[in-house]
Amino acid sequence: MNRKRRTWSPEEKAAIVLEILREENTLAEISKKYDVSQQLLSRWKAEFIANMPAVFNKKNEEVDKLKQDHEEEKELLVKKIGELTMDVDWLKKKQNQISQMKKKDH
């Protein structure tokens, strides 16, 4: 019997782990509710707990700002490349037109 592997979004995983941490239901009940193995839920919980300090880490904000600045610069550079490519294409076209006009004159 083949089961398709499901993927869970980070938001879904976080919600499930928060449910585990509330301890309103047993791990077995939550496992059955979401049809996820208890081992996988335990792994998600351990990963969540291990990464909790990152939420309060101000360096993450700096990294996010740098990423955003990089993306903005990248967009500007791509736009400029597009403009320059259009300029070069236009100049090549004009050069061909001028060279054809010179050939007709001779």
Protein Blocks (a to p, Z undefined) as FASTA:
>chain_A
ZZddddddfklmmmmmmmmmnomacfklmmmmnopafklmmmmmmmmmmmmmmmmmmklm
mmmmmmmmmmmmmmmmmmmmmmmmmmmmmmmmmmmmmmmmmmmmZZ
